[in-house]
């Protein structure tokens, strides 16, 4: 990946691995925006975006994405956090329809077509597989690491954390298989795989920056 040209970095991650935080910190270090499921859903809900609506907006001379980012106070690494954390509820068991997936894909492609960015999840490794300046990363962690992180971050009991991890792992794997016909654990989909065992989030970010620098 050449960081002097417009680029897109996609991060797939296991729940409890710290991948989302790594993505946000990486975006801050690179001075670009960070996007994830919550923000994409916020854009969809705020602007009632389906595939047809997005195609109409893309045909306008004035940039609809710039308007959306201003309204949602999106800056480098910030993701418009205040807006989507207070206004959007993301349910892990919410089924994604083909139409919703196509709309999400259109939104992500529109974003990456206008700016360099870091994107977490949303089958980014697949959506941007043919992008000329794309870095694809997978963040993994041992089960004990994931359990402790969920217990600390969300105040869950160990049993609740185990159930949450099992449910979201299966949900994400089903989602990826359904729309990409591959497993999210297939390392051939990624340029870089990081196991968080013994690493801090900042160390993982530095590893990615070092990789980019090479």
N, C-alpha and C positions, 0 to 999 in steps of 0.2 A: 504494500500500500504506500502510495506517495502522498504524504500529508500536505505538500505544497499545492496539490490539485484538489478539486472538490472530491470529497470521499464520504463513504458511509461505513460505519462500524456496527456490526450486529452482534448482540450478546444473547445467547441462550443460556439458561441457568436452572439449576435445581432449586426448588423452594428451600430457604434456610441456608443457602450457600453464600449469601451476600452479593450475588450477582447484580441485583438492581442497584445497590449502593455503589458497587464498583463501576457500573455504567455511568451513574451520575457523577462520581468523582472523576472518572476519565474524561467525560464531556467538559467538566469544569477546567481540567488541566489543558485540554485542547482548545478551549474557548469556543465550543459549539453547543448546540442544543441537544438535550436528551429526551427521547420519546419512549413511552411504554404503553401497555394496554389501556391503562386508566386515561391517559391523555388522548389516545386515539378514540376511545369511546366518548370522551368529553366533546371532541370535535364532531363526532357523528351526532350526538344528542343535541348539542347546541345549534348546529346548522342543519339538522335533519338530513344528514348526508346518506344517500344511497348511490349506487353506481351512476344512474342517470343524472342526479343532481351534481355529482362531482364532475362529470364530463361537461356539463353546462358551465360550471364555475371555472374549469380549466380553459374554457374557450373565451373567457372575458379578458380584456386587456389589463384590467387592474388586478393585482395579485390578491386572491382571496385568502391565501395562507398568511400573508402579512397582516391582513385585517384580523384574522383569527388569533394570531399570536399576540397582537396588541391588546385585544380584548381579554385574553387569558394571561396576560403579563408573563409571557414566556421569554426568558433570557438564557444566556449560556449556563447550562447545567441546572436551571431552576425548574423547568417543565411546567410552569404555571401552577405550582404545587397548591397554592391556597385555593385556586378555583376547583381543581378536580378532587381534592381531598374533602372539601366541604360539600360539593355539589353532585358528585358522581359516586354511586354505589356499585362496586364491581363484585358480582356474585361468582365464586369459583365454579359453581355447578350450572351456570347459565349456558345453555346450548348455543353454539354459533351456527347460523344458517349459512348456506352457500352465498347468499346475497350479502350477508354481513362480512364474510371473509373477502369477497370481491371488493367491497367498499373499503375495508381496512387496507387491502393491498393497494388500491388506487390512492388512498391517502398517503401511505408510506412512500409510494413511488413519486407522488407529487412533492412531498417534503424533500426527499433525497435528490429530486431533480432541481430543487431551488437552493439547496444549502448543504454544507457538510454537517453530519450529525452522527449521534450514537443512538441506536435503537435496541431496546430490550424485548426479547420474545417476538410474538406475532409471526413466527416462521420466517424471520428476517433472513436467515441463512439461505432459505429457498427463494424468497421474493427477489433477493438481490444476487442470486447465484451467477448471473451474467453481467453484473455491474462491472465496469472496467477498473474501478478503484475501490474495492470492497474488502474489508477484513472481517472474517467471521470467527467468533470466539465462543467457546463453551466453558462455563464455570461449574465445577463439580465440588462436592465435599463429602467426607465420611458421614455416615448416619448420626453418630454421636455429636459431631460438630453441628449438624443441622438441627437436631433435637434441642441442644442447649441454646442455640441462637433463637429458635422459635419460642422457647420457654421464656427467655429473657426479653425478647422484643415484644412479644404479644401477651405475656403473662399467662401462658398456657401451662397446664399440668403436663407431665411427661406423656400420659396416655392421650391427652388431647392433641399434643404435638405429633405423636405417632400417627393418629388418625388423619390429621390435617395433611401431613406429608404423603401418606399413602393415597389419599383422595386426589390431591393436586398433581402428584406424579402421574397417576393414571389418566387424569383429565388432560394433562398437557401431552402425554404420549399419544393418546387417542386423537387429539386435535392435530398434532403434527402428522401422524400417519394418515389421517383422513384427507388432509389437504396437500401433502407432499409425497405420499406413498413411500416414505422412508422413516426411520426411527430418529428421534432427536439425539439418541446416544450413538449414532453412527458417526464415528470420528472423521470419516471421509468428507463430512459436510463442513468441516471447520479448518481454519488455518492454524488455530492455536487452542489447546485444551489446558485449562488450569485446574489443578486439584488444590483446594484451599487448606488442606491438612498442614498445619504449622505456619500458615501465612496469615497476615493481616490484610484487610481490604486495601490499605495504602501500598503494601508490598505488591499485591496483585496488579494494581494500577501501574506501578513502576515497571513491572515485568512487561506489561503491554506496551508502555511507552518505549522501553528499551528495544522491544521487538520491532516496533514501528521505525525506530531510529536506525535499525540495521537494514 
